[in-house]
Amino acid sequence: MNHPVIEALTQLEFAAAEQFWNSEDRSAWKEDLLRQSETLTLVSLKKFITPPAGEEKPTRTQVPVFPATIWDSDLRQCFYSKSVDAHEASEPDTFQIALSRLTQSDAGTLMGVMLRPGFWMNETWADEEDLLRNALKAAREKQTLVFRTGFFTHPADILLAADLGFTGIQIHAGQLDLYELQMAIELARDCKLCPVVSVSTEAEMEQVVQTDAPHIALCSFPGEGQDASLRFVQNALPKIPNNCTRILMTANRSEQDLQLIGRLGFHAIIHFGE
């Protein structure tokens, strides 16, 4: 996965969200969501990466790794160097894998779920919606932090995440200007969603550090080329403010690779896995 692929996914997510937003008057829906969110509690990311009082802090080589499940076989091919053959594309069911991980998650865990852009237009969504909503509701009750992962730049995607019952959201800096990015972060907070802002270029990094983003994720995927990817991480990591959580977003890496990169100074790794 490289920058052009990230840009393409960002554009797809935006186009789908724009179509959703303009399909009808969403103003009342937005206001109702914000009112409902007032009764919710924000699930804090920091408690998932900070050991309880009295417990030994992790060493530099023990960076917590959290899974992000991709429910769509086509999307998975964007993140993995190996191809997905016809049999693998149809079996196992990627949605059922995501659903199973949600329902079987222990209390107080962290994970991500990445949905296909425009998922609500899939013919299978009518059967999947209630299952996903119920699983996310149960996860919230267990104080599980479930991010809707994806390269989101449209406010509708933040609202959709809240509507479905996610407790966290990945906001991608992309082409957002400073005002738009800050507004997206504040909207996520209003929806009681934990916001992680992802960046894939140094220009995006320069933009996000001017906001009050509490958690910043650096995208480093194998398809970008190992040297270029590592150089971006090394250049961008020192620019993250000390009061921000430093996260690595990556995929298709071994546990050894994850821990080696994590030693650069990350608090956590979100790994797009099988």
DAURUR-V855686 format. One record per residue. N is the residue number from 1. RES is the residue in three letters. PSI is psi as a letter, one per 40 degrees, with the letter a starting at -180 (999 if undefined). Layout:
# DAURUR-V855686
n: [N & N]
res: [RES & RES]
psi: [PSI & PSI]
This chain:
# DAURUR-V855686
n: [1 & 2 & 3 & 4 & 5 & 6 & 7 & 8 & 9 & 10 & 11 & 12 & 13 & 14 & 15 & 16 & 17 & 18 & 19 & 20 & 21 & 22 & 23 & 24 & 25 & 26 & 27 & 28 & 29 & 30 & 31 & 32 & 33 & 34 & 35 & 36 & 37 & 38 & 39 & 40 & 41 & 42 & 43 & 44 & 45 & 46 & 47 & 48 & 49 & 50 & 51 & 52 & 53 & 54 & 55 & 56 & 57 & 58 & 59 & 60 & 61 & 62 & 63 & 64 & 65 & 66 & 67 & 68 & 69 & 70 & 71 & 72 & 73 & 74 & 75 & 76 & 77 & 78 & 79 & 80 & 81 & 82 & 83 & 84 & 85 & 86 & 87 & 88 & 89 & 90 & 91 & 92 & 93 & 94 & 95 & 96 & 97 & 98 & 99 & 100 & 101 & 102 & 103 & 104 & 105 & 106 & 107 & 108 & 109 & 110 & 111 & 112 & 113 & 114 & 115 & 116 & 117 & 118 & 119 & 120 & 121 & 122 & 123 & 124 & 125 & 126 & 127 & 128 & 129 & 130 & 131 & 132 & 133 & 134 & 135 & 136 & 137 & 138 & 139 & 140 & 141 & 142 & 143 & 144 & 145 & 146 & 147 & 148 & 149 & 150 & 151 & 152 & 153 & 154 & 155 & 156 & 157 & 158 & 159 & 160 & 161 & 162 & 163 & 164 & 165 & 166 & 167 & 168 & 169 & 170 & 171 & 172 & 173 & 174 & 175 & 176 & 177 & 178 & 179 & 180 & 181 & 182 & 183 & 184 & 185 & 186 & 187 & 188 & 189 & 190 & 191 & 192 & 193 & 194 & 195 & 196 & 197 & 198 & 199 & 200 & 201 & 202 & 203 & 204 & 205 & 206 & 207 & 208 & 209 & 210 & 211 & 212 & 213 & 214 & 215 & 216 & 217 & 218 & 219 & 220 & 221 & 222 & 223 & 224 & 225 & 226 & 227 & 228 & 229 & 230 & 231 & 232 & 233 & 234 & 235 & 236 & 237 & 238 & 239 & 240 & 241 & 242 & 243 & 244 & 245 & 246 & 247 & 248 & 249 & 250 & 251 & 252 & 253 & 254 & 255 & 256 & 257 & 258 & 259 & 260 & 261 & 262 & 263 & 264 & 265 & 266 & 267 & 268 & 269 & 270 & 271 & 272 & 273 & 274]
res: [MET & ASN & HIS & PRO & VAL & ILE & GLU & ALA & LEU & THR & GLN & LEU & GLU & PHE & ALA & ALA & ALA & GLU & GLN & PHE & TRP & ASN & SER & GLU & ASP & ARG & SER & ALA & TRP & LYS & GLU & ASP & LEU & LEU & ARG & GLN & SER & GLU & THR & LEU & THR & LEU & VAL & SER & LEU & LYS & LYS & PHE & ILE & THR & PRO & PRO & ALA & GLY & GLU & GLU & LYS & PRO & THR & ARG & THR & GLN & VAL & PRO & VAL & PHE & PRO & ALA & THR & ILE & TRP & ASP & SER & ASP & LEU & ARG & GLN & CYS & PHE & TYR & SER & LYS & SER & VAL & ASP & ALA & HIS & GLU & ALA & SER & GLU & PRO & ASP & THR & PHE & GLN & ILE & ALA & LEU & SER & ARG & LEU & THR & GLN & SER & ASP & ALA & GLY & THR & LEU & MET & GLY & VAL & MET & LEU & ARG & PRO & GLY & PHE & TRP & MET & ASN & GLU & THR & TRP & ALA & ASP & GLU & GLU & ASP & LEU & LEU & ARG & ASN & ALA & LEU & LYS & ALA & ALA & ARG & GLU & LYS & GLN & THR & LEU & VAL & PHE & ARG & THR & GLY & PHE & PHE & THR & HIS & PRO & ALA & ASP & ILE & LEU & LEU & ALA & ALA & ASP & LEU & GLY & PHE & THR & GLY & ILE & GLN & ILE & HIS & ALA & GLY & GLN & LEU & ASP & LEU & TYR & GLU & LEU & GLN & MET & ALA & ILE & GLU & LEU & ALA & ARG & ASP & CYS & LYS & LEU & CYS & PRO & VAL & VAL & SER & VAL & SER & THR & GLU & ALA & GLU & MET & GLU & GLN & VAL & VAL & GLN & THR & ASP & ALA & PRO & HIS & ILE & ALA & LEU & CYS & SER & PHE & PRO & GLY & GLU & GLY & GLN & ASP & ALA & SER & LEU & ARG & PHE & VAL & GLN & ASN & ALA & LEU & PRO & LYS & ILE & PRO & ASN & ASN & CYS & THR & ARG & ILE & LEU & MET & THR & ALA & ASN & ARG & SER & GLU & GLN & ASP & LEU & GLN & LEU & ILE & GLY & ARG & LEU & GLY & PHE & HIS & ALA & ILE & ILE & HIS & PHE & GLY & GLU]
psi: [h & a & d & d & d & d & d & d & d & d & d & d & d & d & d & d & d & d & d & d & d & e & d & i & h & e & d & d & d & d & d & d & d & d & d & d & d & d & e & i & h & h & h & h & d & d & e & e & e & h & i & i & h & e & i & h & i & i & i & d & e & g & h & h & h & h & i & h & h & h & e & h & d & d & d & d & d & d & e & h & d & i & i & h & i & d & d & d & d & e & h & i & h & d & d & d & d & d & d & d & d & d & d & e & i & i & h & f & i & h & i & i & h & h & i & h & h & f & d & e & e & i & d & e & d & d & d & d & d & d & d & d & d & d & d & d & d & d & d & d & d & e & f & h & h & h & h & h & i & i & g & h & e & h & d & d & d & d & d & d & d & d & d & d & e & i & e & i & h & h & h & h & d & b & e & h & i & d & d & d & d & d & d & d & d & d & d & d & d & d & e & f & h & h & h & h & h & i & i & e & i & d & d & d & d & d & d & d & e & e & a & f & h & d & h & h & h & h & h & g & i & d & e & e & h & d & d & d & d & d & d & d & d & d & d & d & d & e & e & h & i & d & e & i & h & h & i & h & h & a & i & f & i & i & d & d & d & d & d & d & d & d & e & e & f & i & d & i & h & h & h & h & i & 999]
